[in-house]
Amino acid sequence: AIGIDPLFVGDYAMTADHFQETITTLMERVPFEMFTIELNTGEKVQIDHAGAISARAGRAVFIGPGGKLHIFGHESVNQVLFNAANTVA
């Protein structure tokens, strides 16, 4: 793990601040490592490049391969997976 609080589950949603801190930390890793955002719907969005995602105020925009646009907010995020061990945040 990289010092990010664990994901709140059950009756708790990921807060805007937690989401922002998590995404910013993962975007700024050197060297960049891919990570996955799992939405409450079960959809998994693999972030493959730091320059392809922008996050602010608990919201994010990601432009995936082929120009596919993903727009989501902290309240729609189930978990963020990173590192080979699938650590969650």
ROSE-4610 file (N, C-alpha, C; in Angstrom, 1 decimal, always signed):
// ROSE-4610
residu = [A/A/A/I/I/I/G/G/G/I/I/I/D/D/D/P/P/P/L/L/L/F/F/F/V/V/V/G/G/G/D/D/D/Y/Y/Y/A/A/A/M/M/M/T/T/T/A/A/A/D/D/D/H/H/H/F/F/F/Q/Q/Q/E/E/E/T/T/T/I/I/I/T/T/T/T/T/T/L/L/L/M/M/M/E/E/E/R/R/R/V/V/V/P/P/P/F/F/F/E/E/E/M/M/M/F/F/F/T/T/T/I/I/I/E/E/E/L/L/L/N/N/N/T/T/T/G/G/G/E/E/E/K/K/K/V/V/V/Q/Q/Q/I/I/I/D/D/D/H/H/H/A/A/A/G/G/G/A/A/A/I/I/I/S/S/S/A/A/A/R/R/R/A/A/A/G/G/G/R/R/R/A/A/A/V/V/V/F/F/F/I/I/I/G/G/G/P/P/P/G/G/G/G/G/G/K/K/K/L/L/L/H/H/H/I/I/I/F/F/F/G/G/G/H/H/H/E/E/E/S/S/S/V/V/V/N/N/N/Q/Q/Q/V/V/V/L/L/L/F/F/F/N/N/N/A/A/A/A/A/A/N/N/N/T/T/T/V/V/V/A/A/A]
num = [1/1/1/2/2/2/3/3/3/4/4/4/5/5/5/6/6/6/7/7/7/8/8/8/9/9/9/10/10/10/11/11/11/12/12/12/13/13/13/14/14/14/15/15/15/16/16/16/17/17/17/18/18/18/19/19/19/20/20/20/21/21/21/22/22/22/23/23/23/24/24/24/25/25/25/26/26/26/27/27/27/28/28/28/29/29/29/30/30/30/31/31/31/32/32/32/33/33/33/34/34/34/35/35/35/36/36/36/37/37/37/38/38/38/39/39/39/40/40/40/41/41/41/42/42/42/43/43/43/44/44/44/45/45/45/46/46/46/47/47/47/48/48/48/49/49/49/50/50/50/51/51/51/52/52/52/53/53/53/54/54/54/55/55/55/56/56/56/57/57/57/58/58/58/59/59/59/60/60/60/61/61/61/62/62/62/63/63/63/64/64/64/65/65/65/66/66/66/67/67/67/68/68/68/69/69/69/70/70/70/71/71/71/72/72/72/73/73/73/74/74/74/75/75/75/76/76/76/77/77/77/78/78/78/79/79/79/80/80/80/81/81/81/82/82/82/83/83/83/84/84/84/85/85/85/86/86/86/87/87/87/88/88/88/89/89/89]
x = [+0.8/+0.0/+0.9/+0.3/+1.0/+0.5/+0.1/-0.3/-1.7/-2.6/-3.9/-4.9/-5.8/-6.8/-7.5/-7.9/-8.6/-10.0/-10.5/-11.9/-12.9/-13.9/-15.0/-16.0/-16.6/-17.5/-18.8/-19.7/-21.0/-21.9/-22.2/-23.1/-22.3/-21.0/-20.2/-19.8/-19.8/-19.4/-18.0/-17.3/-16.0/-16.3/-15.6/-15.8/-15.1/-15.5/-14.9/-13.4/-13.1/-11.7/-10.8/-11.4/-10.7/-10.4/-11.4/-11.3/-10.2/-10.3/-9.3/-7.9/-7.7/-6.4/-5.9/-6.7/-6.3/-5.9/-6.8/-6.5/-5.3/-5.1/-3.9/-2.7/-2.7/-1.5/-1.1/-2.1/-1.8/-1.4/-1.9/-1.5/-0.1/+0.4/+1.7/+2.8/+2.5/+3.6/+4.6/+5.9/+6.9/+7.7/+7.8/+7.1/+5.6/+4.8/+3.4/+3.1/+2.1/+1.7/+0.2/-0.3/-1.7/-2.5/-3.7/-4.6/-6.0/-6.9/-8.3/-9.3/-10.3/-11.4/-12.6/-13.1/-14.3/-15.5/-16.4/-17.7/-18.7/-19.7/-20.7/-21.5/-21.5/-22.2/-21.4/-20.2/-19.3/-18.3/-18.6/-17.7/-16.3/-15.3/-13.9/-13.3/-12.7/-12.1/-10.6/-9.8/-8.4/-7.7/-7.0/-6.3/-4.9/-4.7/-3.4/-2.4/-2.7/-1.8/-2.2/-1.3/-1.6/-2.2/-1.8/-2.3/-3.7/-4.2/-5.5/-6.7/-6.3/-7.4/-7.2/-8.3/-8.3/-9.3/-8.9/-9.8/-9.8/-11.0/-11.2/-12.5/-12.4/-13.7/-14.5/-13.8/-14.5/-15.1/-14.7/-15.2/-14.0/-14.1/-13.0/-13.5/-12.6/-12.9/-11.7/-11.9/-10.9/-11.1/-10.1/-10.2/-9.5/-10.2/-9.6/-9.2/-8.6/-8.2/-9.3/-9.0/-10.0/-10.8/-10.4/-11.2/-12.4/-12.6/-13.8/-13.8/-14.8/-14.9/-15.6/-15.0/-15.6/-15.7/-16.9/-17.1/-17.7/-17.1/-17.7/-17.3/-18.1/-17.9/-17.6/-17.1/-16.7/-17.9/-19.1/-20.2/-20.5/-20.0/-20.2/-19.0/-18.0/-16.8/-16.9/-16.8/-16.8/-15.4/-14.4/-13.0/-12.0/-10.8/-9.7/-8.6/-8.3/-7.3/-6.0/-4.9/-3.6/-2.5/-1.4/-0.3/-0.7/+0.3/+0.1/-0.7/-0.7/-1.5/-2.9/-3.3/-4.7/-5.1/-4.2/-4.5/-5.6/-6.5/-7.6/-7.5/-8.1/-8.1/-9.6]
y = [-1.2/+0.0/+1.2/+2.4/+3.6/+4.6/+4.2/+5.2/+5.8/+5.1/+5.6/+4.8/+5.5/+4.9/+3.8/+2.7/+1.6/+2.1/+1.5/+1.8/+1.5/+2.4/+2.2/+1.4/+0.3/-0.5/-0.6/-1.3/-1.5/-0.3/+0.3/+1.5/+2.8/+2.7/+3.9/+4.1/+5.3/+5.6/+6.2/+6.1/+6.8/+8.3/+9.0/+10.5/+11.1/+12.4/+13.1/+13.4/+13.7/+13.9/+12.6/+11.5/+10.2/+9.9/+10.0/+9.8/+10.6/+11.9/+12.9/+12.5/+12.3/+11.9/+10.6/+9.6/+8.4/+8.5/+9.2/+9.3/+10.2/+11.3/+12.2/+11.4/+10.6/+9.9/+8.9/+8.2/+7.2/+7.8/+8.9/+9.6/+10.1/+10.5/+11.1/+10.1/+8.8/+7.8/+7.8/+7.7/+7.6/+6.3/+5.4/+5.5/+5.2/+5.7/+5.5/+4.0/+3.5/+2.1/+2.2/+1.3/+1.3/+0.9/+1.4/+1.1/+1.0/+0.4/+0.1/+0.8/+1.4/+2.0/+1.1/+0.5/-0.4/+0.4/+0.5/+1.3/+0.4/+1.1/+0.3/-0.6/-0.4/-1.2/-2.5/-2.6/-3.7/-3.4/-2.3/-2.0/-1.6/-2.1/-1.8/-0.9/+0.2/+1.2/+1.1/+0.6/+0.5/+1.8/+2.5/+3.7/+3.3/+3.5/+3.1/+4.2/+5.4/+6.5/+7.7/+8.3/+9.4/+10.6/+10.8/+11.9/+11.7/+10.5/+10.2/+10.4/+10.8/+11.0/+12.4/+13.0/+14.3/+14.2/+14.6/+14.5/+15.8/+16.2/+17.4/+17.3/+17.7/+17.8/+16.6/+15.4/+14.1/+13.6/+14.2/+13.8/+13.5/+12.6/+12.3/+12.1/+12.4/+12.1/+11.3/+10.2/+9.4/+9.1/+9.3/+9.0/+7.7/+6.7/+5.3/+5.1/+3.9/+3.5/+3.7/+4.2/+4.5/+5.7/+6.5/+7.8/+7.6/+6.4/+6.1/+7.0/+7.8/+8.7/+8.1/+8.2/+7.7/+8.9/+9.2/+10.3/+9.7/+9.9/+9.3/+10.2/+10.0/+10.7/+9.7/+10.2/+9.4/+8.5/+9.0/+8.2/+7.0/+6.9/+5.8/+4.8/+5.1/+4.2/+3.2/+1.9/+0.9/+0.7/+0.7/+0.5/+0.9/+1.2/+1.5/+0.4/-0.3/-1.4/-0.9/-1.2/-0.8/-1.8/-1.9/-2.8/-4.2/-5.1/-6.4/-7.2/-6.8/-7.5/-7.1/-6.3/-5.7/-5.1/-4.3/-3.5/-2.6/-2.3/-1.4/-0.2/+0.9/+2.2/+2.7]
z = [+0.0/+0.0/+0.0/-0.3/-0.4/+0.5/+1.7/+2.7/+2.5/+1.8/+1.6/+2.5/+3.1/+4.0/+3.3/+3.9/+3.3/+2.8/+1.8/+1.3/+2.4/+2.5/+3.4/+2.6/+3.2/+2.5/+3.3/+2.8/+3.5/+3.4/+4.5/+4.5/+4.3/+4.0/+3.9/+2.4/+1.9/+0.6/+0.6/-0.5/-0.6/-0.6/+0.2/+0.3/-0.9/-1.2/-2.2/-1.9/-0.7/-0.3/-0.4/+0.0/-0.1/-1.5/-2.4/-3.8/-4.4/-4.1/-4.7/-4.3/-3.0/-2.5/-3.1/-3.3/-3.8/-5.3/-6.1/-7.5/-7.7/-7.0/-7.1/-6.8/-5.7/-5.3/-6.4/-6.9/-8.0/-9.3/-9.6/-10.8/-10.8/-9.6/-9.4/-9.1/-9.1/-8.8/-9.9/-9.5/-10.5/-10.2/-11.2/-12.5/-12.3/-13.2/-13.2/-13.3/-12.5/-12.6/-12.8/-13.7/-14.0/-12.7/-12.7/-11.6/-12.1/-11.4/-11.8/-10.8/-11.4/-10.6/-10.9/-9.8/-9.9/-9.5/-10.4/-10.1/-9.4/-8.7/-8.0/-8.9/-10.2/-11.2/-11.5/-11.0/-11.3/-12.5/-13.2/-14.3/-13.8/-14.5/-14.1/-15.1/-14.7/-15.6/-15.3/-16.3/-16.1/-16.5/-15.6/-15.9/-16.3/-17.6/-18.2/-18.4/-18.1/-18.3/-17.4/-16.7/-15.8/-16.5/-17.8/-18.5/-19.1/-18.9/-19.5/-18.5/-17.3/-16.2/-15.6/-15.3/-14.6/-13.5/-12.3/-11.1/-10.3/-9.9/-9.1/-8.3/-7.1/-6.3/-6.2/-6.2/-6.1/-7.4/-8.5/-9.8/-10.7/-11.7/-12.6/-14.0/-14.9/-16.4/-16.8/-17.5/-18.1/-19.5/-20.3/-21.8/-22.0/-22.3/-22.5/-23.9/-24.1/-25.5/-26.5/-27.6/-28.7/-28.4/-27.4/-27.1/-26.3/-25.7/-24.9/-23.7/-23.5/-22.4/-21.2/-20.0/-18.7/-17.8/-17.3/-16.3/-15.1/-13.9/-12.7/-11.5/-10.4/-9.2/-8.1/-6.9/-5.8/-5.3/-5.4/-4.9/-5.8/-7.0/-7.9/-7.8/-7.0/-6.9/-5.8/-6.1/-5.1/-4.5/-5.4/-4.8/-5.9/-5.5/-6.4/-6.2/-7.2/-7.1/-7.7/-7.0/-7.5/-7.0/-7.6/-7.3/-7.7/-7.8/-8.2/-7.2/-6.0/-5.0/-4.9/-5.9/-5.9/-4.6/-4.1/-2.9/-3.2/-2.2/-2.4/-1.6/-2.2/-1.5/-1.5]
